[in-house]
Amino acid sequence: MGLTDRIASYIVETRYSDFPQEVIQKAKECFMDSLGATLAGSQLLSGKLAALFAKDVFGPGKARVLGTDYRVNPVGASWANATSNSLLDIDDSHRDAIGHPGAVVFPSAIAFAQSDITINGKRFLEAVVLAYEISIRIAASRFKEKRFSFSTGSWGAYGAAIAAGKLLGLDKEQMIQAIRITNAHHPLPPNRKSYLNFGMVKETTGWASLTGSSAALLAKLGFTGMEPLLDDPEYHDDSVFDNLGKEYKINKIGFKLYPSCRWGHTTLDAVLALRNHYPIEPDQVKEVKIRTFHKASQMTNPSPESIEDAQYSLPFLVSVMLHHGELHPSHFNPENLKDKKILNLASKVSLECDPGFEKVFPHQYLSHVEIMTSENHYEMFMEEPKGAYQNPLALEDLKKKFLTLTRTNFRNEVASQLIDVVLHIEREGSFDWLDSIL
């Protein structure tokens, strides 16, 4: 039996009752986190443009473009909501995958759950857990040179296909074809040479969710895919799947506190800790030296011109943290992007790749920060950012994050109601609740 066949069998045979309670709880926390990221992203210009695109291009349907009143077919909703999910770069992540499973899995799962009145909360969670477990392993099973070349927009499409396929009730042969179709249709974004100008495309999560969702629908109709690349040892190491159903990858999901690339969070935590412990005045800072791993050391743009560029600018992020003592979506605004004080301090931040730190990436995100002022020298070494699975956020922290992310969407009472439903989603008989609350 080949890997694709094994995967398809596991997907169609596994049920909600097979999952440990801790896995179900983690899936609900991921749902809350993903929903908050999507709703917040929908308020940005890029999110609004994505919503308009979905409204104009995709046919009518029951699936809602979150943050709007638009209703389109599930493929269109998957595209728009996955795009919004990634815009603030505050979506969940997994180190084995080196990417963001929630950004593609949930938009697909929500869209198909809304489109079928028979989908209840347990079936929804069932599809989500399976999509996480398989897509993370697909990403992790690629050999290193391939793994680092492709973003979430590539492997994430499998997660969307599995979530949609499970909710559509695909049989084993149809699921095999959904995976094979995804082999051929998933995006293949180029490897970035720098992180200076990111643009609104982010990691092409919108197209990943669209192509994966489409693969499931095509398979249900009888469309067939290409040869099973997952079975080819030149592409994938099938031993990564040996513990499928025994060890759950979703338990090692990391959540973000800051709306920026995860690679810089250890640095930001170190900067915040130094600011909280010592009387550091931003206008007294002469120099900030950061030693970290290679990918993070590339995030060097001292004067980003857009929200997206700022999320990948460690000098800008460090300066905002030193000035404000926090980093929220509200800090990514035209005023801060042009603030001379913030940009002046950002110009004093230098980044260097430490070979020792690089050796342990992506299993650890090490950072050493030095801050030199007119009179003092402060430094701190940090191993894990807050929110990493080794340094997890409490449930109350995740709730607070959701309230912060959605405060421009609606009142706290509405957000609290959403939290309550999401954390007890297994009780829901359908997805009508989403429209009744929003």
Secondary structure, DSSP 4 states (H G I P E B T S, - for coil): --HHHHHHHHHHH--GGGS-HHHHHHHHHHHHHHHHHHHHHTTSHHHHHHHHHHHHHSPEEEEE-TTSS-EE-HHHHHHHHHHHHHHTS-S-BBTTTTB-THHHHHHHHHHHHHT-TT--HHHHHHHHHHHHHHHHHHHHHB-HHHHTT--HHHHHHHHHHHHHHHHHT--HHHHHHHHHHHHHHS--PPPPS-SS---TTTT-HHHHHHHHHHHHHHHHHT------GGG-TTTB-GGGGTTTTTS-GGGG-B--SSSS-GGGHHHHHHHHHHHHHS---GGGEEEEEEEE-HHHHT---SS--SHHHHHT-HHHHHHHHHHHS---GGG-SHHHHH-HHHHHHHTTEEEEE-HHHHHTTTT---EEEEEEESS-EEEEEE-S-TTSTTSPPPHHHHHHHHHHHTTTTS-HHHHHHHHHHHTTGGG-SSSHHHHHH-
